Amino acid sequence: MALPPPSQAGAQQKAPTTLRCGVCGSESRHVPFRPQPPEQAPDLDLRPGEPVRSTMARWLQQCPHCGYAAPDLAQAHPAVPGVVAAAPFRALLADNTIPPLARKFLAWAHVLEETGALHAAAEATLQAAWVADDMQRGEQARAWRLDAVALWRCGPPMDAEQCVRALDALRRAGAWDDATHTVADMTERYGNDAVAPIVALEARLIAARDEGRHTIASALPPPARRPHVTHQQTRRGLGPLAWLRRLFGR
């Protein structure tokens, strides 16, 4: 499906600016990206709804010289130059079996993993899976979802939101045994929490061996009045807009 034109793509349009790469110091021009609120509900793994959904090509900036990719190209952890110069990163950039946009997210994920930001690396790896979804590359999407779950689990203890996202990644990847055990654990841990309706929906989808995309709206009861596709928010303030702000770190 073709991307919408820039005026409809869910981002405020700004003029390109010249940025100096935080790794190699080279200058290149990039358009700053700030997402507008989505008009459709996010997926269960918190991929935002349209029109933000179709703007993934602008979520990261990448240096055309050294290949470093990040939301802000001018910023880099002190250890990043060594990561970018190392063979695994160079091999990733040269891997033509990976779609270019997915490669950009995986490059950012690799930097995050090597600098110890495992949960952020999981997020970037999941975003690479979203790219694979759009390109109908099911095997790559499955592999990157499982990689994202591994990164979440290797990092600090996950919060409820991260547990939900990992659970959805397992379901979408068809990891049925792991997903079944995870949903049982989450039902026990979060039975009275704001995410309980989402966990209950995941349990039904797992029982049905459903690997498809579903939105948060599917897990929420219909509002008593003034219905909206996102139902505005779940209990305790965990609304889609709040989650979207976390997604982009804004």
C-alpha positions in Angstrom: 0.0 0.0 0.0 1.4 3.4 -1.0 2.3 5.8 1.8 0.1 8.9 2.1 1.5 12.2 0.8 3.6 14.1 3.4 0.7 16.5 4.2 -1.4 13.5 5.3 1.4 11.4 6.9 0.8 12.3 10.5 3.9 14.4 11.1 4.4 18.2 11.3 6.3 19.2 8.3 9.5 21.1 9.0 12.4 22.3 6.8 15.5 20.1 6.5 18.3 21.0 8.9 22.0 20.2 8.7 23.1 17.8 11.4 26.6 16.7 12.4 26.8 13.0 13.0 27.5 12.2 16.7 29.8 9.3 15.6 31.9 10.4 12.6 31.3 14.2 12.6 30.1 14.3 9.0 27.3 16.7 8.1 24.0 15.7 6.4 20.6 17.2 6.0 17.5 15.7 7.7 13.9 16.6 8.3 13.0 16.7 12.0 10.1 14.4 12.8 7.4 15.0 15.4 4.3 12.7 15.3 0.8 14.1 15.4 -1.8 12.2 17.5 -3.0 9.1 15.6 -6.6 9.0 14.5 -6.9 5.2 14.8 -6.2 2.9 17.7 -2.8 1.4 18.2 -2.2 -2.3 17.7 -1.9 -4.6 20.7 1.9 -4.2 20.5 1.4 -0.4 20.4 2.3 0.2 16.8 0.5 3.5 16.4 -2.6 3.8 14.2 -2.9 5.9 11.1 -1.8 8.4 10.0 1.4 8.0 12.2 1.6 4.3 11.2 2.8 5.2 7.7 5.6 7.5 8.8 8.2 4.9 9.9 10.6 6.0 7.2 11.1 9.3 9.1 11.4 7.9 12.7 15.2 7.6 12.5 18.0 9.6 11.0 20.9 7.8 9.4 24.4 9.1 8.6 25.1 8.5 4.9 28.8 8.3 5.7 29.3 5.9 8.7 25.7 4.4 8.8 24.9 5.3 12.4 21.1 5.5 12.8 19.3 7.1 15.7 16.2 9.3 16.4 18.7 12.2 16.8 21.8 11.7 14.7 23.7 14.4 16.6 23.6 12.4 19.8 25.7 9.3 20.5 26.7 7.3 23.6 30.6 7.5 24.0 30.8 3.8 23.2 28.9 4.1 19.9 31.9 4.9 17.6 33.5 1.6 18.5 30.2 -0.2 17.9 29.7 1.4 14.5 33.3 0.6 13.4 33.1 -3.1 14.5 32.5 -6.0 12.1 29.0 -7.0 13.2 27.6 -3.5 12.6 29.3 -3.2 9.2 28.0 -6.7 8.2 24.5 -5.6 9.2 24.7 -2.6 7.0 25.9 -4.7 4.1 23.2 -7.4 4.5 21.0 -7.0 1.4 18.6 -9.7 2.5 17.2 -7.1 5.0 15.0 -4.3 3.6 16.7 -0.9 3.9 14.2 0.5 6.3 14.3 -2.6 8.6 18.1 -2.5 8.4 18.0 1.1 9.7 15.9 0.0 12.8 18.1 -3.0 13.3 21.2 -0.8 13.2 19.8 1.4 15.9 18.8 -1.7 17.9 22.4 -3.1 17.6 23.8 0.1 18.9 21.4 0.1 21.8 22.1 -3.5 22.7 25.8 -3.0 22.6 25.6 0.0 24.9 23.4 -1.8 27.4 20.0 -0.3 26.6 18.3 -3.7 26.1 14.6 -2.6 26.4 15.2 0.2 23.9 16.9 -2.3 21.7 13.8 -4.5 21.9 11.6 -1.6 20.9 13.8 -0.9 17.8 13.9 -4.6 16.9 10.1 -4.8 17.1 9.9 -1.8 14.8 12.0 -3.7 12.3 9.3 -6.4 12.5 6.7 -3.8 11.7 8.6 -3.0 8.5 8.7 -6.7 7.6 4.9 -6.9 8.2 4.3 -4.1 5.7 6.5 -5.8 3.2 4.9 -9.2 3.8 8.1 -10.8 4.9 6.6 -13.1 7.5 9.7 -15.1 8.4 11.8 -12.0 9.1 8.9 -10.5 11.1 8.7 -13.6 13.2 12.4 -13.7 13.8 12.7 -10.1 14.8 9.7 -10.4 17.1 11.4 -13.3 18.9 14.6 -11.3 19.1 12.7 -8.4 20.6 11.2 -10.6 23.3 14.7 -12.0 24.1 16.0 -8.5 24.5 13.1 -7.4 26.8 13.7 -10.5 29.0 17.4 -10.0 29.2 17.0 -6.4 30.4 15.7 -5.1 33.7 12.4 -6.4 35.0 9.6 -5.6 32.6 6.6 -3.4 33.5 3.1 -4.3 32.6 3.2 -2.5 29.3 6.3 -4.3 28.2 4.9 -7.6 29.2 1.9 -7.0 27.1 4.0 -6.1 24.1 6.2 -9.2 24.5 3.1 -11.4 24.8 1.7 -10.0 21.6 5.1 -10.5 19.9 5.1 -14.1 20.9 1.5 -14.6 19.6 2.3 -12.8 16.3 5.4 -15.0 15.9 3.4 -18.2 16.5 5.4 -19.1 19.6 2.3 -20.8 21.1 3.9 -22.7 24.1 5.8 -19.6 25.3 2.7 -17.4 24.7 0.5 -19.8 26.6 2.8 -19.8 29.6 3.2 -16.1 29.5 -0.5 -15.3 29.3 -1.0 -17.6 32.4 1.6 -15.8 34.3 0.3 -12.4 33.3 -3.3 -13.3 34.2 -2.1 -14.1 37.7 0.1 -11.0 38.0 -2.2 -8.5 36.3 -5.7 -9.9 36.9 -6.9 -6.6 38.4 -4.7 -4.2 36.5 -5.4 -1.8 33.6 -3.9 -4.3 31.1 -6.2 -7.2 32.2 -8.7 -6.7 29.3 -5.8 -6.9 26.8 -4.3 -10.0 28.5 -7.8 -11.6 28.3 -8.0 -10.9 24.6 -4.5 -12.2 24.0 -5.6 -15.4 25.8 -8.5 -15.9 23.4 -6.4 -15.2 20.4 -3.7 -17.6 21.5 -6.3 -20.3 22.1 -7.5 -19.8 18.6 -4.0 -19.8 17.1 -4.6 -16.4 15.7 -1.3 -14.7 14.6 -3.1 -11.7 13.1 -3.0 -8.0 13.8 -5.5 -6.7 16.4 -5.9 -3.3 18.0 -6.2 -2.1 21.6 -9.8 -1.1 20.8 -10.6 -4.8 20.3 -9.8 -5.4 24.0 -11.8 -2.6 25.5 -15.5 -2.7 26.3 -17.7 -0.4 24.3 -18.0 3.0 25.9 -21.3 4.0 27.4 -21.5 7.1 25.1 -19.7 9.0 22.5 -17.8 6.0 21.2 -14.4 6.5 19.7 -12.1 4.0 18.0 -9.5 4.3 20.7 -12.1 4.6 23.5 -9.9 7.5 24.7 -8.1 5.6 27.4 -7.9 2.4 29.3 -8.2 2.4 33.1 -5.6 4.2 35.3 -4.6 6.5 32.5 -2.8 4.0 30.2 -4.4 5.6 27.1 -3.1 5.1 23.5 -1.8 8.7 23.4 0.2 8.1 26.6 1.7 5.0 25.1 2.4 6.7 21.9 4.3 9.4 23.7 6.4 6.7 25.3 6.9 5.0 21.9 8.6 8.2 20.5 10.2 9.2 23.8 8.4 12.6 23.6 
